[in-house]
Structure formats: structure tokens, C-alpha cells
Amino acid sequence: MSRAMRMGIPAGLVILAACAPLYAPYYTTILVWELRKFFAWLALPLLAAAFVVLVRLVQWLLRRRRGEPAGEPSDAAQALGCLGVVVGIGLAVFWLIYGSYLQDRAYMAHTQVVTEPVPQLAPRAPFLVGKAQAAPHLGDVTGEISDITYLPDSDRFATLVERSGWLSGYEVGLVQDIPLGGTNRSQQRCSFDVDVADARISGWFSHNLGRKISAQKRWVRFKAKDAYVTCSGDTPIVVVPLKRQTGVLVVTERPAGVALYNGRTGKVTITTDTAEVPGPSYPLSLAARQREATAAVGGFADWWFERSGWDASEDGANEGNDSEFTLRYADTSGRSVYVTPLTPQGEASSVVAVSTVPARHQGGQLAPLTVHRLDPTWSSPKAIVALIKAEYRDVCCYNDDMVFEVVPTGGSTWTATIGSEQDIRYRVEGKGQVAGREATCLKAADGALIRCAYAAPGSPEEQELKRREGQKQKDSPKANPPDLGDLTAYTPEQLAELNRRINEEVNRRLKGAQS
């Protein structure tokens, strides 16, 4: 091999590696993200090793300057080297543990724990119902459903469908209205231009949406579950909330705007102005990470022995979909929030708190996470389902009916929906422990009160039931005739008149019955 080739090949490889950010922004972004996390976990032992190497290098240079032979390392040097290895391993293990605690503490920087009640939240159709009703409305679409997302701004469910095939993108977006009560179930389908907009998340080669996003803005990434679709007229828009990394020794993630993928033109637009985004703009995965970091609400010992913080409730009706429920506030502000019922770490299953994170957020910092402590606390969702089946056994549960999500609806109240995946029939609203004396009431799907298993004195439910009972008695015919008093006090003329009127009324009713 010629000298030019021996020197040219390594030089070419070096130039190729140095220019990688220019021609491979997608892979270099992934590489930088993973290297930053790797360095954060091993930063302390790597720095210690670098210090030892630096000391040894200084000793070698001093020996060389004095002209002393390097010689074999002494027993003391070997022992010191072994001790350095042990200390390095110890530092690595310590930093892996303590670094995780510091990472949770970094996410806790925007968290507050309050005793104020949860703001009033608007009920919605359960997520599983939205998922089940998507497929029947897709018609002749041949692709596979990749995502179901609730859009709180419009109170609708969005479905993103992938087109079949390796080298293909999305096929159609479906936005459907699934009301609680009523029969209005409108839906809108918007189709992708499969020849132009042929990319999708985790697609192959040039059909990878992540490549297109990295080409527009580097060093940002996303989770596939955070993305969703909306229909702007007949144009599908894929919304991808983005994240960036921050920190050196303790690396955490922050929001970085959204990427908008036009399903007609295939154009990707990156924006940090999320006010006009027709859905959640804050990454749901980032909200979940903040909630998980509440384990570090106490000191390191409490974090290590799992004596502090909360977990998502994972039993009963919420199993499989137990955290970050996207709900709207009941007021007219149009705000939305990710809501999670929380249980203490350990074996306890009662819901003692509710966490909230705004679903829409401006800026590059973490959105505030608020943990609302409940008083009274709830029973577990599993116990609530058992209570519903016991108290309202005439409506739950037979055939395909079941109890769906048990979600917070403000204050200290919860709401569970009853019905099948294709027909939501009832909802039950309650408060506190199942053994308590708080209201648990059955309502129609549209919110009309039917009855209560127990209505607390002075509660709105008790007042409504009393009003209904009074109205019912007022409208119903009298069961007993009016008291005419002592008939001996009547004069003969009064008795004759009373007898005449009675005969006329009897004859009128007999004629009415015959006709």
C-alpha cells in the first residue's frame, strides 16, 4: 500500500467522523443524547480515573526529565493501584445511586405539595371507549392504529393510522366525538398524501419522521406516545411535542416546543409558540417523569428505602391506563391538565393524593406539577368498583357492561363510567372511603341524577332528591279524600247539596270510564 493511501484512509475516516453532524443529524442527535446520559451516570468515577491518570503522567514526566529509568512498579504502587480500582468501582456504584436521587430532585424543582382541593374537572368518555370506537369508523382503511389521544380543546378523540408497508408513512387521521350521553357521534377523517407525506415515527430510512425533525432542529427528541394527529379541514397535522436535554453531571429533560408535520405537503415546521396547537403541547412522557420523581420529596434515606413519594394507582378499573388522564377544567378557561390518582409507596392501595400537570405549556422550563393531598382519602379503584357493583347491581354489570375509568373530577370526588365500549349508559360519582357516609350517586351518562345510595345531609344530592320527592307528591293525585269534618253540624240543605255534588261526580266518572 502506498504512503498516500496509508495516510489518506485514516485522514478520510477522521474527516468523515468530523463531518457527521452535517450529513447525519438524526444519528448524531441520538448519539449525543445517549453519550450525555452515559457520562452523567459515570461522571464521578471517570473524573477520578482521569485524576489518577494525570498524576501518573506527571510522575512519568518528572522521572523522564531527571533521566531516571521507569523500572518496575513497586509493591506500594501496585497496592495503590488496586486501591484506586476499588475506590473507582465504589464511586461508580455510589454515583449511579446518588445520581438517580439528584436527577429526581432536579425534576422536583417545579413541584409543590398542597392541601387545596383539586379544581373542578369536566368528565369525558373513557379512553378505552375512545379506542374501541375508532376501528368501526375507519371504513375501508387498511392500515393499523398507532395512537389514540384525547384532545381536550375540542373534547374529541384523535386516531392516527399507519399505512401498511415498511417504506410508508401514515394513511389517515380520524377525529371523533364520543359524548357522555346523547346520540351525537360525529367524526372527521383526513387522509395523508401517501406520495408526498410518506414519513412516520420510527419509519425506515428516508420515511422516518425523526430524520425530518432532526434536519429542521438538532439535539431534540421525542417519545412516540406523545405524538397525535388533528384534522385542519381535510389536512392531517401530526403534532409531536419535543424535548431537549439539560445539565452535565445531572442530565434531565425539558420541553422544546412542537414539530408539526403536514400530511398533505410533507413539510415539517418547528415552533415554540404552542398557543395555537389544537391539543396538548406538553410532552405526556415528561409529565409522567415528573410524577415519578415525587419519590424524592423527602431526603436521600427516604428515597432509597421508598418511604416518601407516591405511585400511580394500578388496580381495579384503571389497570393498564392508570396515570396522566387528560382532562379539561370545568370552567370556561379552556385549560387542560394531566391528572393522576396517587397511592403511597408500599402496599397501601388507597388514593391519598392527586397530581396535576398542565397539558399546555409555554417556554422551555418544566411545567409546574401540583400534588393535591386528599381529605378524606379515597378507597382504591378496585374497592370503588366493588362498591358500585354492590350498590347499583340493577345497572351494573351484566352482558358486556363494565366499570371504566375511576378518575378525579375536582375537590375530593371521583367519577366512574358504566356501560359497554360502544354505549356509555351511566356514571357514578362519589367521595371518600367506601365505608364512609359520603354521597355516592348514580347518574345518567349526561349527568342527570337518578338516585343515591346515600346522600350526605345538606349535600346538593340530598337537596335535589328532596326537591324531586316534593314535586312528585305535588303532581300525584291525593290518596285520601279531604276531611269534611263533623257531618252532624251540617244543615239539611248543606247535606242535600253535598249529596247532589257527589252523585254528579260519580256519574261523570262512570260515563268517562264507559266511553
Disulfide bonds with the S-S distance in Angstrom:
Cys190-Cys231 1.95
Cys396-Cys397 1.66
Cys441-Cys452 1.87
